[in-house]
Amino acid sequence: MSTSAPRTATVTDRLVEANRAYAARFTDPGMGARPVLRVAVVACMDARLDLHAALGLELGDCHTIRNAGGVVTDDTIRSLTISQRALGTRSVALIHHTGCGLQTLTEDFRHELELEVGQRPAWAVEAFQDVDQDVRQSMQRVRTSPFLPHTDEVRGFVFDVTTGLLREIDPNS
């Protein structure tokens, strides 16, 4: 007879248990995949950003695309293209934030990874020093993408993680 110690619950186990509780009280909202407000929000993955609360959004209002830095990468353009062309969004809000971890990295991060694992990542780190300039660059990438038919309502912001306020970035500054 085997006497193995009980498995210690992991964070993922906790998430699965929370999902069971959620599903027990879940009611199908009966909505489609098209966002009600016809907006896509591109933001950093930082855990301090509660986008729905900060922007007054409800379930079904928007598409949310998140990655390290809220950077407009090829995959972000892919998601925005599907969002606009297949699911009807017309506006794009880009949200970076103060104290972003990408401000502490450099492209040397890729070189260090290559030395450690023996393969160079195909992606760029997209590190930056000036958050305002990075928002401007992200706005420009969206506005100039040939795949996006709706680029006249592209706005960029910096979320202050200490006050919760958004500050709009002028794309021409």
C-alpha positions, -999 to 999 in steps of 0.1 A, spaced: 0 0 0 14 33 -11 13 62 14 19 93 -6 16 127 10 -14 148 0 -7 171 -29 -3 207 -19 -28 230 -37 -13 252 -63 -23 287 -74 -39 271 -105 -59 248 -82 -72 279 -64 -82 294 -97 -100 263 -108 -119 262 -75 -128 298 -78 -142 290 -113 -164 263 -99 -179 288 -75 -183 313 -103 -199 288 -126 -224 277 -98 -239 312 -99 -232 320 -136 -261 329 -158 -255 330 -196 -257 367 -204 -269 358 -239 -245 382 -257 -225 377 -288 -188 382 -294 -191 417 -308 -182 444 -282 -212 466 -273 -191 498 -273 -172 488 -305 -139 496 -289 -107 476 -284 -84 484 -255 -47 475 -258 -30 476 -224 -1 463 -204 -5 430 -186 6 446 -153 -15 431 -124 -21 466 -110 -43 476 -139 -80 467 -134 -91 479 -168 -128 473 -164 -130 491 -131 -107 519 -142 -126 526 -174 -161 519 -162 -165 489 -184 -190 460 -181 -188 425 -195 -192 426 -232 -183 463 -237 -149 459 -253 -121 437 -266 -91 437 -243 -57 429 -257 -29 427 -231 8 420 -233 40 432 -216 41 469 -220 9 472 -240 32 472 -270 17 472 -305 34 441 -319 25 421 -350 3 399 -328 -15 430 -314 -22 441 -350 -35 406 -357 -59 408 -328 -70 444 -337 -75 433 -373 -98 405 -363 -115 428 -338 -122 454 -364 -128 434 -396 -147 404 -381 -162 418 -349 -171 454 -356 -148 475 -334 -141 511 -346 -121 527 -318 -88 518 -302 -76 529 -268 -39 523 -260 -31 522 -223 5 522 -209 13 530 -173 37 545 -149 63 522 -134 62 497 -162 87 468 -159 97 473 -196 114 505 -184 138 484 -164 148 461 -192 169 464 -224 172 444 -255 201 426 -238 174 406 -222 171 387 -255 208 381 -256 208 368 -220 180 344 -229 199 331 -259 229 324 -238 208 306 -212 186 285 -234 207 283 -266 181 299 -289 175 335 -297 139 346 -292 122 357 -324 105 386 -306 118 419 -295 116 429 -259 103 464 -269 119 479 -238 116 517 -235 126 546 -213 100 572 -221 65 560 -216 49 589 -234 71 583 -265 63 546 -264 25 554 -264 31 577 -294 50 549 -312 21 525 -305 -4 550 -318 16 554 -350 19 516 -355 -19 513 -352 -26 543 -375 -3 531 -402 -12 494 -403 -26 486 -438 -47 458 -421 -68 482 -399 -96 500 -417 -106 522 -387 -77 543 -375 -92 578 -370 -103 570 -335 -69 558 -320 -61 574 -287 -32 567 -262 -30 571 -225 -7 566 -195 -24 552 -164 -9 564 -132 -6 533 -109 -5 555 -78 -36 577 -85 -56 556 -109 -59 585 -133 -54 584 -171 -33 610 -188 -39 614 -226 -9 615 -248 -8 640 -277 4 620 -307 21 651 -322 42 662 -291 
